[in-house]
């Protein structure tokens, strides 16, 4: 290798690095003039988690071409609201909508329960996740670091935990979602919109005891799944309450 640069990653970007590379200067030998984006991702860090890059010459964007003896510092955002001057994170499109890959199905359903628009298909390919995210301005949620390196993805987050409640905590804090909660307005099964519907319109779909004891019904406008405030509703209210207690935003 003809040239050498040094990288140092800060804060949660160290989650992507090997033990010996965490919180220290990392030598990066190279030939030619690779982009700083390619170098950062070669070191293991996906570009959607990077917010600012500083070199000897000041802040640069992802197209900056590495030079011999460059000293680079790479920073992330504590949360989406912290964008400032020199930010490489694109201006988010509110209200935020998400697409979860095949590794995040339980999280997708939990976000839907809270009223957060979240696309999910357990058969979807990574390339389709990236395409949909680009076309519809969606934030990608995944446990697959390689997926986040896809060039089409503008916003994304690697879920550190494998536990759904902890994943929810991460996402709500990262993207400041608490003000956008609207529980039970999105279908947990298909992500469609839930609307109140007259009992007579769904009567033939109801179990006999449900029809006898309940009069208030809701239905998904897409998949036509019918909802009512039975014991399952009370259980979800309890679950939401427990989750909100942990989401100290």
C-alpha positions in Angstrom: 0.0 0.0 0.0 1.3 3.4 -1.0 -0.7 5.6 1.4 -1.9 5.6 5.0 -4.7 7.4 6.8 -5.9 7.1 10.4 -9.5 7.0 11.5 -11.0 7.4 14.9 -14.7 6.7 15.6 -16.7 8.2 18.4 -19.6 7.2 20.6 -21.9 4.5 19.4 -20.0 4.0 16.1 -17.6 1.9 18.2 -20.4 -0.7 18.4 -19.3 -1.7 14.8 -15.6 -2.1 15.6 -13.5 -5.0 16.8 -12.3 -4.7 20.4 -8.8 -3.6 19.4 -10.2 -0.8 17.2 -12.6 0.7 19.7 -11.9 4.3 20.9 -8.5 4.4 19.3 -6.8 5.6 16.1 -7.1 3.0 13.4 -4.5 2.8 10.6 -6.0 2.5 7.1 -3.6 1.7 4.3 -4.8 2.3 0.8 -3.8 2.6 -2.8 -5.2 5.2 -5.2 -7.9 7.6 -4.0 -10.8 5.8 -2.3 -13.8 7.8 -1.1 -14.1 8.3 2.7 -17.5 6.5 2.5 -15.9 3.4 1.1 -13.1 3.5 3.7 -15.5 3.9 6.6 -17.7 1.0 5.5 -14.6 -1.2 4.8 -13.8 -0.6 8.5 -17.2 -1.9 9.4 -19.4 1.2 10.0 -22.5 1.7 7.7 -22.9 5.2 6.3 -26.5 5.9 7.6 -25.0 5.8 11.2 -22.4 8.5 10.3 -23.3 12.1 10.7 -20.1 14.1 10.5 -16.6 13.5 9.2 -13.7 15.8 10.1 -10.3 15.7 8.4 -7.1 17.8 8.7 -8.8 20.2 6.3 -12.1 20.4 8.2 -15.5 18.7 7.7 -16.0 16.7 4.5 -18.8 14.7 2.9 -18.9 11.1 1.9 -17.4 11.9 -1.6 -14.1 13.1 -0.1 -11.1 11.3 -1.5 -8.6 10.0 1.0 -5.1 11.5 1.0 -1.9 10.2 2.4 -1.5 11.1 6.1 -5.1 12.1 6.6 -6.3 12.0 10.2 -10.1 11.5 10.3 -12.6 11.7 13.1 -16.1 10.2 12.5 -19.1 11.1 14.6 -22.7 9.9 14.9 -25.9 11.5 16.1 -27.2 11.0 19.6 -30.6 11.3 18.1 -32.2 12.6 14.9 -33.0 16.0 16.4 -29.3 16.8 16.9 -28.6 17.5 13.2 -26.5 20.6 12.9 -24.1 22.3 10.6 -21.9 19.9 8.6 -24.4 17.1 9.2 -24.4 14.3 6.6 -27.7 13.0 7.8 -30.4 14.1 5.3 -33.3 16.2 6.6 -35.8 13.7 7.9 -39.3 13.5 6.3 -41.9 13.8 9.1 -43.9 12.0 10.2 -41.2 9.4 10.1 -42.1 6.1 8.4 -40.0 2.9 8.7 -39.3 -0.3 6.9 -38.1 -3.3 9.0 -36.2 -6.1 7.5 -36.8 -9.8 8.1 -34.9 -9.7 11.4 -37.2 -7.1 13.0 -40.7 -8.5 12.7 -41.7 -8.3 16.4 -40.4 -4.7 16.5 -42.4 -3.8 13.4 -45.6 -5.0 15.0 -44.9 -3.2 18.3 -44.3 0.1 16.4 -47.5 -0.4 14.5 -49.4 -1.0 17.8 -48.1 2.4 18.9 -49.3 4.0 15.6 -46.0 4.3 13.8 -46.1 3.5 10.1 -43.8 0.5 9.7 -43.5 -1.6 6.6 -42.6 -5.3 7.1 -42.7 -8.5 5.0 -40.9 -11.6 6.3 -40.2 -12.6 2.7 -38.7 -9.3 1.5 -35.1 -9.3 0.1 -32.5 -6.8 1.2 -32.4 -5.2 -2.2 -36.2 -4.6 -2.0 -35.8 -3.0 1.4 -33.3 -0.6 0.1 -35.4 0.2 -3.0 -38.5 0.8 -1.0 -36.6 2.9 1.5 -35.3 5.1 -1.3 -38.5 5.5 -3.2 -40.7 6.2 -0.2 -38.3 8.0 2.1 -38.4 5.4 4.8 -36.0 4.7 7.7 -34.5 1.2 7.6 -34.5 -0.8 10.8 -32.3 -3.9 10.8 -29.9 -6.3 12.6 -28.0 -6.7 9.3 -25.1 -4.3 9.1 -24.5 -5.2 5.5 -27.9 -4.0 4.5 -27.3 -0.6 5.9 -24.2 -0.2 3.7 -26.5 -0.3 0.6 -25.9 3.0 -1.3 -29.6 3.7 -1.7 -30.3 3.9 2.0 -30.4 7.5 3.4 -31.7 6.9 6.9 -31.2 3.7 8.8 -30.4 2.3 12.2 -28.7 -1.0 13.3 -30.6 -2.5 16.2 -28.1 -3.2 18.9 -30.3 -5.4 21.0 -32.1 -8.6 20.0 -34.8 -8.0 22.6 -38.0 -6.3 21.2 -38.6 -4.0 24.2 -34.9 -2.8 24.1 -35.1 -2.3 20.4 -38.2 -0.2 20.8 -36.3 1.9 23.4 -33.4 2.4 21.0 -35.6 3.4 18.1 -37.9 5.7 20.0 -34.9 7.6 21.5 -32.9 7.7 18.3 -35.8 9.1 16.2 -37.7 11.0 18.9 -41.0 9.1 18.3 -42.8 9.7 21.6 -44.9 12.7 20.3 -46.1 10.6 17.3 -47.6 7.7 19.2 -51.2 7.0 18.2 -52.0 3.6 19.6 -54.4 1.3 17.7 -54.6 3.4 14.6 -52.5 1.1 12.5 -53.2 -2.6 11.8 -50.6 -4.8 13.5 -50.9 -7.4 10.7 -50.6 -5.4 7.5 -49.8 -1.7 8.5 -53.1 -0.5 7.1 -55.3 2.2 8.7 -57.8 1.2 11.3 -61.2 3.0 11.2 -64.3 2.6 13.3 -67.0 0.6 11.5 -70.7 0.0 12.1 -71.5 -3.3 13.9 -74.0 -4.3 11.2 -71.2 -4.2 8.6 -69.1 -6.8 10.4 -71.8 -8.8 12.2 -71.3 -11.9 10.0 -67.6 -11.9 10.8 -68.0 -11.9 14.6 -68.0 -14.8 17.1 -71.5 -15.2 18.6 -70.4 -14.0 22.1 -68.5 -11.1 20.7 -71.6 -10.0 18.7 -73.7 -10.3 21.9 -71.5 -8.4 24.3 -69.7 -5.8 22.2 -71.0 -2.9 20.1 -67.9 -0.9 19.2 -65.9 -2.2 16.3 -62.9 -1.2 14.2 -61.6 -2.6 10.9 -58.4 -2.3 8.8 -59.2 -0.6 5.6 -56.6 -2.8 3.8 -56.8 -6.3 5.1 -60.3 -5.9 6.7 -59.2 -7.5 10.0 -61.8 -6.6 12.6 -60.9 -5.3 16.1 -63.0 -4.7 19.3 -62.2 -3.8 22.9 -62.2 -7.3 24.4 -59.6 -8.9 26.7 -56.9 -8.7 24.0 -57.4 -4.9 23.9 -57.0 -4.7 27.7 -53.9 -6.8 27.5 -52.4 -4.5 24.9 -53.3 -1.4 27.0 -51.4 -3.0 29.9 -48.5 -3.9 27.6 -48.3 -0.3 26.2 -48.4 1.1 29.7 -45.5 -1.1 30.7 -43.5 -0.1 27.7 -44.1 3.6 28.2 -42.8 3.4 31.7 -39.5 2.3 30.3 -39.3 4.9 27.6 -37.9 7.8 29.5 -37.5 10.3 26.7 
